Amino acid sequence: MIGGLKMSLGKNSVILLASGIVGVGIVVAALIPTLLAQDPSRAAPGEDPKRWQAVAPGRVEPWSGEIKITAPVVGRIGDVLVKPNDQVFGGELMIRLRDDEARARLASAEAQVAMRKRARNEQRASSRATERRQADDAVADAERAVVDARAALDDATIRRRTGKASEADVEAARTAYTRTHDRVRQAKAELRKLDADGDVPLPASVDGQLNVAVTEWLAADAAVEKLMIRSPAIATVLQVNVRAGELATPASSQPLLVLGDVTALRVRAEVDERDFAELKIGQAALVRAAAFPGREIAGKISSIAPIVDAGRANLRGPRSLTDVNVVEVVVDLNEPGPLVVGMKVDVYFRHDTTARQ
């Protein structure tokens, strides 16, 4: 008797029927995690379903989120200076692009500055005009010092990664680089004071030509600096997607590098919109990963998105017409334990009447 119907089966039919039942069982078993994540009333075997207010799929991410680094300009990859798990500081050089044309423009601009400065110095000036020239030169020299100190810091960082320099060498170079910025600010402040003084004559033609040449040199240096891919903050290199010789473009769908602050981890979960009103900032949650059965990681809700959206297909699988919309909820983990960035997890939200929206 099956489903209320009496059936007469031969030996081969019984085997086929048994195989079909086993196949259905396998499919249902595979769907259990998805069903559980979409319906909090479905709990683990032996677990009280009323214990959870909501359950949702999520993915582990760095506390900073994933920082995806792309190329600001089109260029050929020259040097890849970092690898996964490397620690980087804000401003550290990670990738150099090759662009001979940009570097040639910089060399030409440097030659123009030297020529214009020599022509200016050949013309006499009053004492006040000379004072103005000295202030202009101080600003230009300070800006040149910034470029040189930045290059020295890059060199120290590269040599440290190859074992030819120590951390102390890098710190010394960073300190020197910071001081050059202070020098620029001081020089510009002195120049502004002179500009505000009505006794200082306006720049002569040769002074103006030199100032234009300096400005063009700064622009050429900025173009070369765009070839230097630097870290925007203290972070860990999570992924390197390029090799020397490849072409980098701003329009590429794949980032050159992925960085993240992994000193702490969090989970970005997609909660059914029907549970949105019940979620509150500070509400307790537990995170479970299939890779670590029986292990629970505690956390709490740190943010709730103010918008309901379709969600990401990589968390819930291909979207169908019957799917519900979701709200993104970020859960800060008290202690990430064995979890790693990118891992898929299930997030269980506890009933919590003390948390506040």
N, C-alpha and C positions, 0 to 999 in steps of 0.2 A: 504494500500500500504506500504510494508516494503522492503527497499533496491531495489526499482524499480520493485518488483514483487507483484502482486495482489494475496492475499491468502484468502481462505474461512476458518474460524475457528469456531469451536463449542464453547459452554460456558466453558467447562473444558480446552480446548486448550488455550483460552484467558488467563485463570488463570495461566496456566503453563508458557506461554510466558511472562506474566507480572512478574512472580517470577524469571524467567531467567534474565530479564533485570535488576531487582533489584540486583540479585546476581552479575552480571557483574559490576554494579555500585559500589558495596561494594569492589570488588577486585581492580577496578581501583583506588578508593579512597585510599585504603591501599598502592597502589604502588606510589602514588604521591610524598611522601618524597624521595623515592629512585630515581625516575626519575628526580626530581629536583636536587638531589645531583650529578647525573651523567651528567646533561645537564644544564648549566647556563642560557640557553634561557627560561627555565621553571621557572617563578617567581611566587610569591604568588599572590592571586587574587587582582587585582587593582594595582599591582606593575609593574613598567617599567622593562622588562627583560634586557634592555640595561644598567641598572644601575650596574649590576654585571659583572665582567670579568670572574669569575669562581665560582662554588659552589661545595663543597665537604663534605662528611661525616667525622666526627672526634670524638675524645674521650678526655674528660678532664683528665689531669694527674697532679701530683705535679710538681712544678718548677724543682725539682731535678730528676724527673722521679720516677718510682716505684722502690724502693730498696728491692729486694727479698732476704731474709736471709735463707740460707740452712744450714744443719748440716755439719761441716767439717769432722766428723767421725761418725761411727755407735755408737749409744748409746741410752739408755732408758731415756726418759724425766724425770728429777727429779723435778724441780721447774719451773713454768712459772711465771715470776715476773712482767709482764706487761700486759696491756689490751688495746683494741682499744681506741684511742684518748689520750693515755698517751704521754707526751713529754719526750724524752730521749736525753741525751747528748752523744757525741762521747766517746766510751769506756764503756758506762753504761751496766751493766750486765742485760740481759733480760731473758735468759733461762739457767738453769744448767742441764747438762746431768750427769747421774750416771755411774761411771765406777770404781768399787772397785779395779780392777787389777791395773789401772793407779795410783790410790792413794796409793796402797801398794808399788809400785815401788818407788814412791816419798819418802815414809817413810823409805824404805831401803836405798835410796841414802843419805838421811839426816844422817842416822846412820853411813854410810861409811865415810862421811865428818868428823863427830865428832871423829871417831876412827882414821882416817889418820892424823887429826890435832893434836891429843894427841900424837901420835907416833912421829910426826915431832918435836913437842915442847920438847920432851925428849932428842933430840940430840942437842948438842951445835953447834953454828955457829959463824963465824967471824962477826965483826961489819958491814961490807958491806953486807954480806949474810943476817944478821939479818934485815938490812934496806930493802933488797929485800923481805924478808918474810913479813915484816910489810906492804909493798906496795901491795903484793898479798892479804893479809888479808883485807886490806882496800877495794879492789875491790870486794872481796867476801862478805864482810859485807854490802857494798853499794847495791849489787845485792839482797841480802837477805832483805834489807830495802825496796827495790822496791816491792818485793813480799808481805811483811807485809803491806805496805801502800796501795797496791792494794786491799788486803783483807779487810782492814779497810774502804776503800772507798765503796766497795761492801756492807759491813755491814751497813754503814750509809745510802746508797741509799735504801736498803731494808727496814730499819727502818723508813725512811721518807715516803715511800709508805704505811706503816701501821700506820702512825701517831705517831711513837715513836721517831722521830728525826725531826729536822727542816731543812729548806733549808740552813741555816747558818752552820749547822753541816756538810752537804754534801759539801759545798764550802770549809770549813776548811780541810776536808779529801782530796778534789781534790788538794788544794794547797800543802798539805803535800806530796801527791803522785808526783806532778810535781817536788818538791824539791829533792825527792829521785833520779830522773833521772839526775838532775844536779850533785848530789853527785857521781853518777856512772861515769859520764863524767870526773869529776875532778880526781877521783881516777885512772881511766885508763890513763889519761894524765900524772899523776905522775909516773905510772908504765912504760910508754913508755920512759920517761926521763931516768929512771934507766937502761932500756934495751939498751938505746943508749950510756950509759957510759961504757967504756971498763974496768973500774976498778971493776965492780960488777961481782962476780963469777957466773958461771952457776948454776942453781938449783941442789941441791943434789937429791939423789934417793927418799928420804922421801918427799921432796918438790914436786917432779914430781908426786908422788903417790897422794898427797893431791890435786894437781891441776887437775888430772884426775878425782878424786872423786867429786870435785866441778863442773867440766864440766858435769859429769853424773847427778848430782843433778839438774843442769840447764835444761838438756834435759828432765828429769822426770817432772820437773815443767812445762815445755812447753807442755808436753803431757797432763797434767792435765788442763792447760789453754785452750787447744783445746775443753775441755768439757764445757767451759764457752762461751755462745753465747752472743756477745756484739754488741752494736750499732756502725756502722762505722762512724756516723756523727750525728750532731744535727738533729732531725727529729721528726715526729709524728707517732705513731703506727697506721697503717691503718687497719691491719688485723692480727688476731692470729689464726693459723690453727691447733694447737696442744694442747694436755692436758697432765697433769702429768701421767706417766705410759705408754705412747705410745712410740713406737720405732721410732727413727729418723735415717734416712740414707741419705748420700750425693746424692744418685741416685734418691731420691723421686722427682716426677714431681710437687709436691705441696710444696711451700716454707713454712718454719716454721712460718715466720713473713713477713709482707710487711710493709715497712716504706716509708716515703716521707716527703719532706719539703713543707708544705702546707701554708707557709707564703705568697706564690704567686702560682698561677695556670697558666697552659698553655694548649693548645689544640694541639694534634697531628692529623693532617688531611691527607687524602689520595686524592690527586688531580689527575684528569685524565691527562695522559701523554701528551695529545694534548694541554693542557694549560700550560705545563712546561715553555715554552719560554716566556710566558707573566708574570710569577711570579718574584718578585724582593724582596730582603731583605728590610725591612722597609715599605712594602706595607700595607695599611690599610685593616682591615677585621672586619666583624661583626659575632658574634656567636649567634645562636638561639637554644634553647632547647625546645623540645616538652613539657617538664614538666612546662615550664614557658611561655605560649603563650603571644605574644606581647612584650616580654622582649628581648632586644638586648644588647649584651656585646661587647664593643669595644676592639680591639687588633691590633697587627701588626705582620707581618712575621719576625721571628727572625732567622730562618734557613731553608734551602731547601736541602734535601738530594741529593747527587751527583749521585744517581743511581735510575733507574726505576725498579719497582718490581711488583709482582703479588698482593701485598696488603694483608691485614688481612681479613679473612672471617667474623669475628665478627663485622665488620663495614659495609660491603656491602652485607652480606648474602652469601649463597652457591655460589661458583664460577662456571661459565659455560664457554663453548668454545667461546662465543661471548663477554666475558668480556674484557675490556681494562686494560692495565697495569697502574700503578699509581706511583706517586712520593710523598714521605712523606714530609709534610711541618709542621713546628712547629710555632704556633701563640702564642705569649705572650699576656696575657690579662691585660688591664689597671687596671681593677677592677673586680674580679671574680663574685661579687654579690652573688646570691644564688646557683651558680654552685658548684658541689661537685665532688671529684675524681671518675672517672669511668663512668660519665654520658655521654651518646651519644648526639652529637650535630651536627648541620649543620653549616658550615663555609662559609660565603659569602665574596669573595674577591673583593674589589673596584678597579675600573680603577684608576691607579696611575702612572703618567708619571714622577713624581719627585723622586720616590724611586730609589735606585741604586742596581744593582746586586751584 
